[in-house]
Amino acid sequence: MEVILRSDLDDRGLEGDIIKVKRGYARNYLIPKGIALEATAQNIKSLEQQRNKIELRKVKAMEAAIKVQEQLEGMEITFAQRAGEEGKLYGSITSMDIASYLESKDIVIDRKKIMIEKPIKELGEFKATIRIYPKVNAGIKIIVLPDKEG
């Protein structure tokens, strides 16, 4: 089934793209959530009329994403956590913790866009990738140190 995306959909396409998806995915998820429209002749004609506005929004979103990428690229985030004798943390550092830290620095990133291989459960240096916009990623370094107070 072909649908027209009304908003960006990770790994599938951007707003205004016509993509093929399975009928159940379109009928049960994309269309009811307002993410997509069925690609009928009338909807395609309407899309063509709105094409300039959509392209302008894409350009603005890309520019904003590049600004955020410049802020994030090469950034080092340091966490002080309580740890056991062998450097194992009591708890872990997750994408939610990283998103909270970035938000405290006035950089709002959805935690689902922060890619770490697995929750960080030991002391050391780790790398994370943040997917800001399709094809715009930023790499950050995460440093986990032992908490002196604990």
C-alpha positions in Angstrom: 0.0 0.0 0.0 1.3 3.5 -0.8 1.0 6.3 1.7 2.0 10.0 1.8 4.0 10.9 4.9 2.6 13.9 6.8 5.6 14.0 9.2 9.2 12.5 9.2 9.3 8.8 10.0 12.7 7.4 11.1 14.3 5.2 8.6 11.3 5.3 6.3 11.1 8.8 4.8 10.5 12.5 5.3 7.4 14.6 5.2 5.8 14.6 1.7 7.5 11.3 0.6 5.3 8.6 -0.9 6.4 5.3 0.5 5.2 1.7 0.3 4.2 0.0 3.5 2.2 -3.0 4.5 -1.5 -2.5 4.6 -1.9 -3.3 8.3 0.9 -0.9 9.3 -0.8 1.9 7.4 -4.3 1.2 8.5 -3.6 0.4 12.1 -0.8 2.8 12.9 0.3 5.4 10.4 -3.1 6.7 9.3 -4.9 6.7 12.7 -1.9 8.5 14.3 -1.9 11.2 11.5 1.6 10.3 10.4 0.4 9.4 6.9 -2.4 9.7 4.4 -3.5 7.1 1.9 -1.9 7.9 -1.5 -5.1 8.5 -3.5 -5.2 10.7 -6.6 -6.8 13.5 -4.7 -4.2 13.3 -1.8 -1.3 13.3 -4.3 -2.7 16.3 -6.1 -3.0 18.1 -2.7 0.6 17.1 -1.9 1.8 18.7 -5.2 0.2 22.0 -4.2 1.9 21.9 -0.8 5.3 20.8 -2.1 7.0 24.2 -1.8 5.9 24.6 1.9 7.1 21.1 2.7 10.5 21.7 1.0 10.9 25.0 3.0 10.2 23.2 6.3 12.7 20.4 5.4 15.4 23.1 4.7 14.7 24.9 8.0 14.7 21.6 9.9 18.0 20.6 8.3 19.6 24.0 9.2 18.4 23.6 12.8 19.8 20.1 13.0 23.2 21.2 11.7 23.3 23.9 14.4 22.6 21.3 17.1 25.2 19.0 15.5 27.8 21.7 15.8 27.0 22.2 19.4 27.2 18.5 20.2 30.0 17.3 18.0 33.0 16.3 20.2 31.2 17.2 23.4 32.3 15.4 26.6 29.8 14.5 29.3 31.1 13.5 32.7 29.1 11.6 35.2 30.2 10.9 38.8 28.5 7.7 40.0 28.9 5.4 43.0 30.9 2.3 42.0 32.0 -0.9 43.6 35.6 -2.2 44.0 35.9 -3.5 40.4 34.5 -0.4 38.8 31.0 -1.7 38.4 28.4 1.0 38.9 25.5 0.8 41.4 22.8 1.4 38.8 23.6 2.5 35.2 23.7 5.5 32.9 21.1 5.4 30.2 20.0 7.5 27.3 17.5 9.2 29.7 20.4 10.4 31.9 22.2 11.7 28.9 19.1 13.5 27.6 18.6 15.1 31.1 22.2 16.3 31.1 21.9 17.8 27.7 18.6 19.5 28.6 20.3 21.1 31.6 22.7 22.7 28.9 19.6 23.9 26.9 20.0 21.3 24.2 16.7 19.4 23.9 17.2 15.9 22.4 14.6 13.1 22.5 16.1 10.2 24.4 15.1 7.7 21.7 17.5 9.5 19.4 20.5 8.8 21.6 22.2 5.6 20.5 24.4 3.8 23.0 25.1 0.1 22.6 23.8 -0.8 26.0 23.3 1.0 29.4 26.6 2.0 30.8 27.3 0.0 34.0 31.0 0.5 34.6 33.6 3.3 35.0 35.4 4.5 31.9 35.0 6.3 28.6 32.2 5.5 26.2 30.9 6.9 22.9 27.3 7.7 21.9 25.8 8.7 18.7 22.9 11.2 18.6 20.6 11.0 15.5 19.4 14.6 15.2 17.8 14.5 11.8 18.1 11.9 9.0 21.7 11.8 7.8 22.7 14.4 10.6 24.4 12.6 13.5 26.7 13.8 16.3 29.2 11.8 18.3 29.7 12.5 22.0 32.1 11.1 24.6 30.7 9.9 27.9 33.2 9.8 30.8 32.1 7.9 34.0 34.1 8.6 37.1 33.8 7.3 40.6 31.7 9.5 43.0 34.1 10.8 45.7 31.2 11.5 48.1 29.7 7.9 47.9 
